[in-house]
Amino acid sequence: QQRPDLPRLLQQMHAQQLPPGAAIGPHP
């Protein structure tokens, strides 16, 4: 069961400064 707040949380995390490969995958 997928939650609608999951992708939103990921987006918020992505908006913040995170190390490469910390959120979803290796990104510049």
PDB file of N, CA, C and O in Angstrom:
ATOM      1  N   GLN A   1       0.837  -1.211   0.000  1.00  0.00           N
ATOM      2  CA  GLN A   1       0.000   0.000   0.000  1.00  0.00           C
ATOM      3  C   GLN A   1       0.869   1.258   0.000  1.00  0.00           C
ATOM      4  O   GLN A   1       1.639   1.510   0.927  1.00  0.00           O
ATOM      5  N   GLN A   2       0.721   2.019  -1.050  1.00  0.00           N
ATOM      6  CA  GLN A   2       1.510   3.256  -1.148  1.00  0.00           C
ATOM      7  C   GLN A   2       0.776   4.421  -0.511  1.00  0.00           C
ATOM      8  O   GLN A   2      -0.439   4.560  -0.654  1.00  0.00           O
ATOM      9  N   ARG A   3       1.520   5.248   0.188  1.00  0.00           N
ATOM     10  CA  ARG A   3       0.906   6.400   0.853  1.00  0.00           C
ATOM     11  C   ARG A   3       1.186   7.672   0.059  1.00  0.00           C
ATOM     12  O   ARG A   3       2.250   7.820  -0.543  1.00  0.00           O
ATOM     13  N   PRO A   4       0.231   8.572   0.065  1.00  0.00           N
ATOM     14  CA  PRO A   4       0.362   9.847  -0.663  1.00  0.00           C
ATOM     15  C   PRO A   4       1.359  10.788   0.005  1.00  0.00           C
ATOM     16  O   PRO A   4       1.817  11.753  -0.608  1.00  0.00           O
ATOM     17  N   ASP A   5       1.692  10.506   1.261  1.00  0.00           N
ATOM     18  CA  ASP A   5       2.629  11.381   1.979  1.00  0.00           C
ATOM     19  C   ASP A   5       4.071  10.885   1.825  1.00  0.00           C
ATOM     20  O   ASP A   5       5.019  11.547   2.248  1.00  0.00           O
ATOM     21  N   LEU A   6       4.213   9.720   1.217  1.00  0.00           N
ATOM     22  CA  LEU A   6       5.556   9.177   1.026  1.00  0.00           C
ATOM     23  C   LEU A   6       6.323   9.959  -0.043  1.00  0.00           C
ATOM     24  O   LEU A   6       7.423  10.441   0.225  1.00  0.00           O
ATOM     25  N   PRO A   7       5.774  10.089  -1.221  1.00  0.00           N
ATOM     26  CA  PRO A   7       6.444  10.856  -2.285  1.00  0.00           C
ATOM     27  C   PRO A   7       6.650  12.305  -1.875  1.00  0.00           C
ATOM     28  O   PRO A   7       7.629  12.939  -2.267  1.00  0.00           O
ATOM     29  N   ARG A   8       5.719  12.823  -1.082  1.00  0.00           N
ATOM     30  CA  ARG A   8       5.840  14.217  -0.643  1.00  0.00           C
ATOM     31  C   ARG A   8       7.051  14.361   0.286  1.00  0.00           C
ATOM     32  O   ARG A   8       7.793  15.341   0.218  1.00  0.00           O
ATOM     33  N   LEU A   9       7.227  13.374   1.141  1.00  0.00           N
ATOM     34  CA  LEU A   9       8.358  13.403   2.065  1.00  0.00           C
ATOM     35  C   LEU A   9       9.670  13.301   1.282  1.00  0.00           C
ATOM     36  O   LEU A   9      10.655  13.971   1.592  1.00  0.00           O
ATOM     37  N   LEU A  10       9.651  12.456   0.275  1.00  0.00           N
ATOM     38  CA  LEU A  10      10.843  12.291  -0.562  1.00  0.00           C
ATOM     39  C   LEU A  10      11.172  13.600  -1.262  1.00  0.00           C
ATOM     40  O   LEU A  10      12.335  13.990  -1.367  1.00  0.00           O
ATOM     41  N   GLN A  11      10.128  14.273  -1.739  1.00  0.00           N
ATOM     42  CA  GLN A  11      10.337  15.552  -2.423  1.00  0.00           C
ATOM     43  C   GLN A  11      10.923  16.572  -1.460  1.00  0.00           C
ATOM     44  O   GLN A  11      11.823  17.333  -1.819  1.00  0.00           O
ATOM     45  N   GLN A  12      10.414  16.584  -0.245  1.00  0.00           N
ATOM     46  CA  GLN A  12      10.919  17.524   0.759  1.00  0.00           C
ATOM     47  C   GLN A  12      12.385  17.222   1.070  1.00  0.00           C
ATOM     48  O   GLN A  12      13.206  18.131   1.195  1.00  0.00           O
ATOM     49  N   MET A  13      12.691  15.950   1.192  1.00  0.00           N
ATOM     50  CA  MET A  13      14.068  15.543   1.478  1.00  0.00           C
ATOM     51  C   MET A  13      14.978  15.931   0.321  1.00  0.00           C
ATOM     52  O   MET A  13      16.103  16.386   0.526  1.00  0.00           O
ATOM     53  N   HIS A  14      14.477  15.745  -0.893  1.00  0.00           N
ATOM     54  CA  HIS A  14      15.250  16.068  -2.086  1.00  0.00           C
ATOM     55  C   HIS A  14      15.492  17.570  -2.159  1.00  0.00           C
ATOM     56  O   HIS A  14      16.525  18.021  -2.653  1.00  0.00           O
ATOM     57  N   ALA A  15      14.525  18.339  -1.662  1.00  0.00           N
ATOM     58  CA  ALA A  15      14.643  19.799  -1.680  1.00  0.00           C
ATOM     59  C   ALA A  15      15.798  20.225  -0.776  1.00  0.00           C
ATOM     60  O   ALA A  15      16.477  21.216  -1.047  1.00  0.00           O
ATOM     61  N   GLN A  16      16.012  19.475   0.289  1.00  0.00           N
ATOM     62  CA  GLN A  16      17.108  19.800   1.208  1.00  0.00           C
ATOM     63  C   GLN A  16      18.429  19.284   0.649  1.00  0.00           C
ATOM     64  O   GLN A  16      18.455  18.445  -0.251  1.00  0.00           O
ATOM     65  N   GLN A  17      19.512  19.797   1.195  1.00  0.00           N
ATOM     66  CA  GLN A  17      20.837  19.377   0.726  1.00  0.00           C
ATOM     67  C   GLN A  17      21.199  18.027   1.338  1.00  0.00           C
ATOM     68  O   GLN A  17      21.352  17.901   2.553  1.00  0.00           O
ATOM     69  N   LEU A  18      21.332  17.025   0.479  1.00  0.00           N
ATOM     70  CA  LEU A  18      21.683  15.690   0.961  1.00  0.00           C
ATOM     71  C   LEU A  18      22.858  15.150   0.157  1.00  0.00           C
ATOM     72  O   LEU A  18      23.050  15.530  -0.998  1.00  0.00           O
ATOM     73  N   PRO A  19      23.633  14.277   0.756  1.00  0.00           N
ATOM     74  CA  PRO A  19      24.766  13.657   0.070  1.00  0.00           C
ATOM     75  C   PRO A  19      24.294  12.826  -1.115  1.00  0.00           C
ATOM     76  O   PRO A  19      23.166  12.334  -1.116  1.00  0.00           O
ATOM     77  N   PRO A  20      25.150  12.663  -2.127  1.00  0.00           N
ATOM     78  CA  PRO A  20      24.794  11.890  -3.325  1.00  0.00           C
ATOM     79  C   PRO A  20      24.411  10.454  -2.986  1.00  0.00           C
ATOM     80  O   PRO A  20      25.162   9.738  -2.324  1.00  0.00           O
ATOM     81  N   GLY A  21      23.237  10.046  -3.449  1.00  0.00           N
ATOM     82  CA  GLY A  21      22.816   8.670  -3.195  1.00  0.00           C
ATOM     83  C   GLY A  21      22.224   8.510  -1.812  1.00  0.00           C
ATOM     84  O   GLY A  21      22.162   7.398  -1.288  1.00  0.00           O
ATOM     85  N   ALA A  22      21.790   9.603  -1.216  1.00  0.00           N
ATOM     86  CA  ALA A  22      21.229   9.513   0.137  1.00  0.00           C
ATOM     87  C   ALA A  22      19.711   9.428   0.069  1.00  0.00           C
ATOM     88  O   ALA A  22      19.074   8.830   0.936  1.00  0.00           O
ATOM     89  N   ALA A  23      19.138  10.031  -0.969  1.00  0.00           N
ATOM     90  CA  ALA A  23      17.678  10.058  -1.057  1.00  0.00           C
ATOM     91  C   ALA A  23      17.185   8.953  -1.987  1.00  0.00           C
ATOM     92  O   ALA A  23      16.567   7.984  -1.545  1.00  0.00           O
ATOM     93  N   ILE A  24      17.466   9.111  -3.291  1.00  0.00           N
ATOM     94  CA  ILE A  24      16.919   8.140  -4.244  1.00  0.00           C
ATOM     95  C   ILE A  24      18.053   7.439  -4.997  1.00  0.00           C
ATOM     96  O   ILE A  24      18.015   6.225  -5.199  1.00  0.00           O
ATOM     97  N   GLY A  25      19.049   8.205  -5.404  1.00  0.00           N
ATOM     98  CA  GLY A  25      20.139   7.599  -6.158  1.00  0.00           C
ATOM     99  C   GLY A  25      21.260   8.599  -6.395  1.00  0.00           C
ATOM    100  O   GLY A  25      21.185   9.741  -5.942  1.00  0.00           O
ATOM    101  N   PRO A  26      22.279   8.179  -7.091  1.00  0.00           N
ATOM    102  CA  PRO A  26      23.442   9.040  -7.370  1.00  0.00           C
ATOM    103  C   PRO A  26      23.077  10.210  -8.264  1.00  0.00           C
ATOM    104  O   PRO A  26      22.802  10.040  -9.452  1.00  0.00           O
ATOM    105  N   HIS A  27      23.078  11.393  -7.682  1.00  0.00           N
ATOM    106  CA  HIS A  27      22.744  12.590  -8.473  1.00  0.00           C
ATOM    107  C   HIS A  27      23.769  13.685  -8.210  1.00  0.00           C
ATOM    108  O   HIS A  27      24.296  13.781  -7.102  1.00  0.00           O
ATOM    109  N   PRO A  28      24.054  14.498  -9.196  1.00  0.00           N
ATOM    110  CA  PRO A  28      25.069  15.561  -9.090  1.00  0.00           C
ATOM    111  C   PRO A  28      24.686  16.644  -8.091  1.00  0.00           C
ATOM    112  O   PRO A  28      25.439  17.598  -7.896  1.00  0.00           O
TER     113      PRO A  28
END
